[in-house]
Amino acid sequence: ALSEVLAAEAVSCLNRAMATLRDIWEEIGIPEEQRLERTDVVKKHIKSLLDLMVAEEESLKERLLKSIALCRKELDTLCRELQLDPVEAEEKSTILQMEKDLRTRVEVMLKQKRERKQELRTLQEQDRDLCDILCTTPFCIDSNAVPSLEDLDRYRRHLASLTAEKEQRREEFVSSKRQIILLMEELDHTPDTSFERDVVCEDEEAFCLSMDNIAALQNLLQQLEARRSLNEAVCAELRSRIVALWERLQVPVEERESSAVH
């Protein structure tokens, strides 16, 4: 292997360096005792350097193993929160590859968690707006937990149903409001209750479309229609009496026509 070749070269370099040092010491004339001392110093330098390098690599290995343990723990938590099956790590891979794979999976799951929580907040905002308009109770869901995909899908369908209900009630309100305004003009009736003023004067988007309000709206419309019917009946009765009086008084046709305009 290439690593074994490099290790052999390192040993060879060390041997050459030591041989060169011995030649230099001999040429200088350094006594044997001092040569041994200097050789010991060289050995200690080399050992210290190698020990440091080994310690650094051991530290790296420990950090990777600690990261793997933390990632596995975090993955277990995320799987429970996201209601997913536990993640099985590839045991045959190296420590470095395993740590990278687990860390990547954690990042992916954290992104999923953030996205689901964000969608839940968005749906709850829409829900609050619809509940304010329709006077209904909010959708029952735990705001603190991470929603499952089924929870979010169920929530979306619920909001779609509420939105359709809002549109239907809005159409009913707009149609009834139009008829009420026409009847009030016909009856020369000024809105005299807070509800009537809300119906006629308030912005259509601000009107609360509760079932009670829709029922009250229909009731108001029926009251106005009943009053118009009553007025029409009274008018018809009065016209009949006028015609009868014209007959008895033998009023000329020309005079009758000039009066009939009014």
Phi, psi and chi 1 to 4 in degrees:
 res  aa     phi    psi   chi1   chi2   chi3   chi4
   1 ALA       -  153.1      -      -      -      -
   2 LEU   -61.4  -36.4 -176.1   58.0      -      -
   3 SER   -63.7  -37.5   59.1      -      -      -
   4 GLU   -67.1  -37.8  -68.5  174.8   -3.7      -
   5 VAL   -62.7  -45.8  172.2      -      -      -
   6 LEU   -63.9  -38.0  -69.9  172.7      -      -
   7 ALA   -65.3  -41.8      -      -      -      -
   8 ALA   -63.3  -38.6      -      -      -      -
   9 GLU   -64.4  -38.5  -75.3 -177.4    2.6      -
  10 ALA   -63.1  -43.8      -      -      -      -
  11 VAL   -63.2  -41.3  172.4      -      -      -
  12 SER   -61.8  -44.3  177.9      -      -      -
  13 CYS   -59.3  -42.5  -74.6      -      -      -
  14 LEU   -63.6  -44.5  175.3   59.8      -      -
  15 ASN   -62.0  -42.8  -72.3  -26.3      -      -
  16 ARG   -63.1  -43.0  -77.8 -162.1  -56.9  -87.1
  17 ALA   -63.3  -41.7      -      -      -      -
  18 MET   -66.8  -39.9  -69.6  -53.5  -62.1      -
  19 ALA   -63.3  -42.0      -      -      -      -
  20 THR   -63.1  -42.9  -55.7      -      -      -
  21 LEU   -62.1  -42.5  -75.9  171.9      -      -
  22 ARG   -62.4  -41.2  -79.7 -164.0  -61.8  -88.8
  23 ASP   -61.1  -44.3  -70.2  -16.8      -      -
  24 ILE   -63.0  -44.4  -66.9  170.5      -      -
  25 TRP   -64.2  -39.5  -66.8  -25.3      -      -
  26 GLU   -65.9  -42.7 -170.6  174.9  -17.4      -
  27 GLU   -64.5  -39.1 -171.0  178.9  -13.0      -
  28 ILE   -69.3  -34.1  -67.0  173.0      -      -
  29 GLY    97.1   27.6      -      -      -      -
  30 ILE   -72.9  132.0  -67.2  174.6      -      -
  31 PRO   -61.8  157.3  -20.1   30.3      -      -
  32 GLU   -58.0  -40.5 -179.4   64.9   24.6      -
  33 GLU   -61.1  -42.7 -172.1  179.3  -23.0      -
  34 GLN   -70.9  -31.7  -71.9 -174.6   18.2      -
  35 ARG   -62.3  -42.4  -71.3 -173.3 -156.1  176.6
  36 LEU   -62.4  -41.5  -71.7  173.5      -      -
  37 GLU   -61.5  -44.9  -71.9  176.2   -0.1      -
  38 ARG   -67.0  -36.8  -66.3 -172.6 -178.7 -149.4
  39 THR   -63.1  -39.5  -58.6      -      -      -
  40 ASP   -63.9  -39.3 -170.3   50.6      -      -
  41 VAL   -62.3  -44.3  168.9      -      -      -
  42 VAL   -60.3  -45.6  171.0      -      -      -
  43 LYS   -58.8  -43.4 -175.4 -160.1   79.0  171.0
  44 LYS   -64.7  -40.4  -74.6  177.8  178.7  175.1
  45 HIS   -59.2  -48.2  -86.5  -52.2      -      -
  46 ILE   -64.5  -45.4  -67.1  169.3      -      -
  47 LYS   -60.7  -42.2 -174.5  175.8 -177.3  -54.5
  48 SER   -61.2  -43.9  175.0      -      -      -
  49 LEU   -63.1  -45.5  176.1   61.3      -      -
  50 LEU   -65.7  -41.5  -68.4  174.1      -      -
  51 ASP   -60.1  -41.5  -73.8  -14.0      -      -
  52 LEU   -62.2  -45.1 -179.9   61.7      -      -
  53 MET   -63.7  -42.5  -68.4  175.1   70.3      -
  54 VAL   -62.9  -43.3  169.1      -      -      -
  55 ALA   -61.7  -41.7      -      -      -      -
  56 GLU   -62.3  -43.0  -74.5  176.6  -10.0      -
  57 GLU   -70.0  -36.4  -60.9  -52.4  -60.8      -
  58 GLU   -62.5  -40.5  -75.8  -75.4   -1.9      -
  59 SER   -62.6  -41.7  175.3      -      -      -
  60 LEU   -60.5  -45.1  172.3   61.3      -      -
  61 LYS   -60.8  -42.8  178.1 -176.4  168.3 -175.7
  62 GLU   -63.2  -42.2  -71.7  -58.4  -44.2      -
  63 ARG   -62.2  -42.2  -74.8 -159.4  -52.9  -84.8
  64 LEU   -63.5  -43.9  -70.7  169.7      -      -
  65 LEU   -64.9  -39.1  -70.2  172.7      -      -
  66 LYS   -65.4  -41.4 -170.9  178.9  -72.5 -174.7
  67 SER   -62.8  -40.3  176.6      -      -      -
  68 ILE   -61.3  -45.1  -73.9  171.5      -      -
  69 ALA   -62.9  -43.9      -      -      -      -
  70 LEU   -64.6  -42.6  -73.4  171.7      -      -
  71 CYS   -62.7  -41.7  -76.7      -      -      -
  72 ARG   -63.0  -42.1  -81.4 -176.1  169.3  152.4
  73 LYS   -63.6  -45.2 -170.8  174.8  178.5 -179.2
  74 GLU   -65.6  -37.6 -165.9  167.4   -1.0      -
  75 LEU   -63.8  -41.2  -85.9  176.7      -      -
  76 ASP   -59.8  -44.1  -72.6  -18.3      -      -
  77 THR   -63.5  -46.2  -57.6      -      -      -
  78 LEU   -64.2  -39.0  -73.6  165.7      -      -
  79 CYS   -62.2  -40.5  -75.5      -      -      -
  80 ARG   -66.0  -44.9  -77.3 -163.8  -57.5  -86.1
  81 GLU   -64.3  -41.1  -72.5 -178.5  -28.7      -
  82 LEU   -87.2   -0.3  -64.1  169.2      -      -
  83 GLN    55.7   49.8  -60.8  175.3   40.8      -
  84 LEU  -115.1  162.5  -61.0  171.6      -      -
  85 ASP   -68.0  146.5  -66.1  -28.7      -      -
  86 PRO   -57.5  147.1  -21.9   31.6      -      -
  87 VAL   -87.7  128.4  174.2      -      -      -
  88 GLU   -97.7  122.7  -64.0  -63.4  -30.4      -
  89 ALA   -79.7  152.4      -      -      -      -
  90 GLU   -79.7  101.1 -176.9   59.0   58.9      -
  91 GLU   -67.9  -25.7  -64.1  -63.7  -22.7      -
  92 LYS   -76.6  -15.2  -67.7 -179.5 -179.0  178.4
  93 SER   -75.7  164.9   62.5      -      -      -
  94 THR   -72.5  165.3   63.6      -      -      -
  95 ILE   -58.1  -44.8  -68.5  175.5      -      -
  96 LEU   -62.0  -46.2 -161.4   62.6      -      -
  97 GLN   -68.0  -39.1 -172.7   61.2   46.9      -
  98 MET   -62.8  -43.4 -167.2 -174.5  -60.7      -
  99 GLU   -63.0  -42.0 -166.3  -87.1  -18.5      -
 100 LYS   -64.4  -44.6 -178.0 -177.3  176.6 -175.7
 101 ASP   -62.5  -46.2  -70.2  -14.0      -      -
 102 LEU   -64.6  -41.8  -71.4  170.8      -      -
 103 ARG   -63.3  -39.5 -168.3  157.8   32.7   83.5
 104 THR   -64.0  -41.2  -58.7      -      -      -
 105 ARG   -65.2  -38.7  -70.4 -175.0 -174.9 -172.5
 106 VAL   -60.3  -45.7  167.0      -      -      -
 107 GLU   -61.5  -42.0  -72.0  169.0    1.4      -
 108 VAL   -62.4  -45.2  168.2      -      -      -
 109 MET   -69.7  -36.0  -74.5 -163.5  178.5      -
 110 LEU   -62.8  -37.6  -77.8  172.9      -      -
 111 LYS   -64.4  -43.5 -175.9  169.2 -179.1  -79.9
 112 GLN   -60.1  -43.1  -74.2 -179.2   17.4      -
 113 LYS   -61.6  -46.7  179.3  179.4  175.4  178.6
 114 ARG   -60.6  -43.6  -74.7 -165.8  -59.0  -89.3
 115 GLU   -63.9  -42.3  -72.9  172.6  -11.6      -
 116 ARG   -65.9  -42.4  -73.5 -163.2 -157.6  177.5
 117 LYS   -64.2  -39.0  -65.8  -77.6  -81.3 -176.7
 118 GLN   -65.5  -43.3  179.3   55.3   51.3      -
 119 GLU   -63.5  -38.6 -176.8  171.7    4.3      -
 120 LEU   -60.9  -44.0  177.0   59.6      -      -
 121 ARG   -61.8  -41.3  -75.7 -167.8  -68.8  -87.4
 122 THR   -63.1  -44.1  -58.9      -      -      -
 123 LEU   -64.9  -38.4  -67.9  173.9      -      -
 124 GLN   -67.3  -35.1  -74.7  178.4  -43.1      -
 125 GLU   -62.8  -45.8  -74.4  174.7   12.2      -
 126 GLN   -61.9  -40.5  -64.8  172.1   14.8      -
 127 ASP   -61.7  -45.0 -164.1   10.4      -      -
 128 ARG   -60.4  -43.1  -80.9 -167.1  -68.3  -87.4
 129 ASP   -61.8  -44.3  -68.9  -18.4      -      -
 130 LEU   -67.2  -39.5  -74.0  165.8      -      -
 131 CYS   -64.9  -37.1  -72.6      -      -      -
 132 ASP   -62.6  -41.6  -73.1  -15.1      -      -
 133 ILE   -73.8  -42.0  -69.4  -69.6      -      -
 134 LEU   -95.5   -7.7  -59.5  173.5      -      -
 135 CYS    57.2   45.9  -69.2      -      -      -
 136 THR  -111.2  169.5   52.4      -      -      -
 137 THR   -86.7  145.6   53.7      -      -      -
 138 PRO   -63.0  157.8  -19.5   31.2      -      -
 139 PHE   -63.0  136.5 -174.3   75.7      -      -
 140 CYS   -82.5  108.3 -175.2      -      -      -
 141 ILE  -155.3  143.8 -169.1  166.7      -      -
 142 ASP   -75.1  115.6 -173.6   -5.8      -      -
 143 SER   -71.1  -24.1  -61.2      -      -      -
 144 ASN   -85.3  -29.5  -62.8  -43.8      -      -
 145 ALA   -79.4  159.0      -      -      -      -
 146 VAL   -81.1  120.8 -179.7      -      -      -
 147 PRO   -70.2  146.4   26.6  -33.1      -      -
 148 SER   -77.2  166.3   67.5      -      -      -
 149 LEU   -62.5  -34.5  -65.1  175.3      -      -
 150 GLU   -66.9  -40.3  -68.8   77.6   12.6      -
 151 ASP   -59.3  -47.0  -72.7  -21.7      -      -
 152 LEU   -64.4  -40.7  -68.4  173.0      -      -
 153 ASP   -64.3  -42.6 -172.1   50.4      -      -
 154 ARG   -63.3  -40.1 -160.4  158.2   47.9 -116.0
 155 TYR   -64.8  -43.3 -155.2  168.2      -      -
 156 ARG   -61.1  -42.2  -77.7 -168.3  -68.4  -92.6
 157 ARG   -65.4  -38.9  -70.9 -159.3  -56.5  -88.1
 158 HIS   -61.2  -44.8  171.1   74.2      -      -
 159 LEU   -67.7  -35.0  -68.3 -178.8      -      -
 160 ALA   -63.2  -40.7      -      -      -      -
 161 SER   -65.1  -43.1  173.7      -      -      -
 162 LEU   -63.3  -40.7  -83.3 -171.8      -      -
 163 THR   -63.3  -42.6  -57.9      -      -      -
 164 ALA   -62.7  -41.2      -      -      -      -
 165 GLU   -63.7  -40.9  176.4   68.5   18.3      -
 166 LYS   -61.6  -44.6 -175.7 -169.1   81.8  168.8
 167 GLU   -62.2  -40.8  -67.0  -52.8  -41.9      -
 168 GLN   -64.0  -45.3 -178.0 -177.2  -26.0      -
 169 ARG   -66.9  -36.9  -69.4 -168.7 -160.3  177.4
 170 ARG   -61.6  -44.4  177.1   79.6   63.9 -156.7
 171 GLU   -61.2  -42.2  -73.0  176.4   14.4      -
 172 GLU   -63.5  -41.6 -170.8  174.5  -13.4      -
 173 PHE   -64.3  -48.1  165.1   66.0      -      -
 174 VAL   -60.9  -43.6  170.3      -      -      -
 175 SER   -64.1  -46.5  172.6      -      -      -
 176 SER   -65.6  -40.0  -62.3      -      -      -
 177 LYS   -60.6  -43.3  175.6  179.0  177.7  176.6
 178 ARG   -59.4  -44.6 -166.8  179.7  -60.5  117.5
 179 GLN   -66.8  -39.4  -64.6  175.1   62.7      -
 180 ILE   -63.6  -43.6  -74.4  168.0      -      -
 181 ILE   -62.1  -43.7  -70.5  172.5      -      -
 182 LEU   -62.3  -42.2  -70.3  172.8      -      -
 183 LEU   -66.6  -40.7  -78.0  167.2      -      -
 184 MET   -62.7  -40.1  -75.9 -175.4  174.5      -
 185 GLU   -64.6  -41.9  -71.4  175.3   -6.3      -
 186 GLU   -65.3  -37.8 -166.4  174.6  -23.1      -
 187 LEU   -89.7   -0.9  -64.7  166.9      -      -
 188 ASP    55.4   44.7 -162.5   20.6      -      -
 189 HIS  -105.3  126.5  173.0   79.1      -      -
 190 THR   -94.0  132.8  -56.1      -      -      -
 191 PRO   -54.2  123.4  -23.8   32.6      -      -
 192 ASP  -121.0    1.0   54.2    5.1      -      -
 193 THR  -118.5  160.5   67.3      -      -      -
 194 SER   -61.7  -36.7   60.2      -      -      -
 195 PHE   -65.8  -44.8  179.6   73.5      -      -
 196 GLU   -61.1  -39.8  -71.3 -179.4    9.0      -
 197 ARG   -66.9  -39.4  -75.0 -169.0  -70.3  -87.3
 198 ASP   -60.1  -42.1  -75.5  -12.8      -      -
 199 VAL   -66.3  -47.9  171.5      -      -      -
 200 VAL   -82.4  -40.4  174.8      -      -      -
 201 CYS  -100.1  -32.1  -52.4      -      -      -
 202 GLU   -72.5  153.8 -166.4  172.9  -36.5      -
 203 ASP   -59.2  134.6  176.9   24.8      -      -
 204 GLU   -58.6  -36.3  -71.9 -178.8    2.7      -
 205 GLU   -69.9  -22.0  -66.5  -60.0  -41.5      -
 206 ALA   -91.4  -12.4      -      -      -      -
 207 PHE   -69.2  130.4 -173.4   78.8      -      -
 208 CYS   -75.3  121.4  176.3      -      -      -
 209 LEU   -95.1   45.9  -61.2  170.3      -      -
 210 SER   -71.9  161.8   66.3      -      -      -
 211 MET   -61.4  -37.6  -68.7  -59.5  -69.4      -
 212 ASP   -62.9  -42.8  -72.0  -15.2      -      -
 213 ASN   -66.7  -40.2  -89.3    4.0      -      -
 214 ILE   -63.6  -40.7  -64.7  -64.2      -      -
 215 ALA   -64.8  -42.4      -      -      -      -
 216 ALA   -65.0  -35.2      -      -      -      -
 217 LEU   -62.7  -47.0 -162.6   67.4      -      -
 218 GLN   -63.8  -37.8  -68.6  -58.0  -43.2      -
 219 ASN   -64.5  -43.5 -174.1   46.2      -      -
 220 LEU   -61.8  -43.8  174.0   58.6      -      -
 221 LEU   -60.8  -43.4 -176.7   56.1      -      -
 222 GLN   -64.8  -39.2  -71.8  167.4    7.9      -
 223 GLN   -62.0  -45.0  -73.4  177.9    3.8      -
 224 LEU   -66.0  -39.8  -67.3  170.8      -      -
 225 GLU   -65.7  -38.2  -74.6  174.5  -19.7      -
 226 ALA   -65.1  -40.5      -      -      -      -
 227 ARG   -65.8  -39.5 -163.3 -177.3  -55.4  175.4
 228 ARG   -64.9  -42.5 -178.5  179.6   65.4  178.5
 229 SER   -60.6  -41.6  -63.3      -      -      -
 230 LEU   -63.3  -44.7 -178.9   62.2      -      -
 231 ASN   -60.7  -40.8  -75.2    3.3      -      -
 232 GLU   -64.9  -39.4  -75.4  175.2  -12.6      -
 233 ALA   -64.5  -42.5      -      -      -      -
 234 VAL   -62.8  -43.5  169.9      -      -      -
 235 CYS   -62.4  -42.3  -73.5      -      -      -
 236 ALA   -63.0  -41.6      -      -      -      -
 237 GLU   -62.8  -43.9  173.6   63.6   21.5      -
 238 LEU   -65.3  -39.8  -70.5  172.5      -      -
 239 ARG   -62.2  -41.0  -73.1 -166.5 -170.4   98.0
 240 SER   -60.9  -42.8  -62.4      -      -      -
 241 ARG   -66.2  -38.4  -71.0  170.2   63.0 -173.4
 242 ILE   -62.5  -46.1  -71.9  169.6      -      -
 243 VAL   -60.6  -40.7  169.6      -      -      -
 244 ALA   -62.8  -41.0      -      -      -      -
 245 LEU   -66.6  -39.5  -72.9  168.1      -      -
 246 TRP   -58.6  -41.2  -82.5  -18.6      -      -
 247 GLU   -64.1  -46.0  -67.2  -65.8  -24.2      -
 248 ARG   -66.2  -35.8  -72.5  171.9   62.3 -176.5
 249 LEU   -88.5   -3.7  -64.0  171.1      -      -
 250 GLN    53.5   48.3  -62.1 -179.1  -14.4      -
 251 VAL   -70.5  135.1  174.9      -      -      -
 252 PRO   -62.0  154.5  -19.5   29.7      -      -
 253 VAL   -60.1  -41.2  175.2      -      -      -
 254 GLU   -58.5  -44.6  -63.3   80.3   12.3      -
 255 GLU   -66.9  -37.2 -168.1  176.5  -29.0      -
 256 ARG   -63.4  -42.2  -67.2 -175.3 -171.2 -171.8
 257 GLU   -66.4  -39.2  -72.8  176.1   -9.1      -
 258 SER   -66.0  -31.7   65.9      -      -      -
 259 SER   -79.1  -33.5  -60.1      -      -      -
 260 ALA   -64.8  -24.0      -      -      -      -
 261 VAL   -57.4  -34.4  174.1      -      -      -
 262 HIS   -87.3      -  -55.2  -69.1      -      -
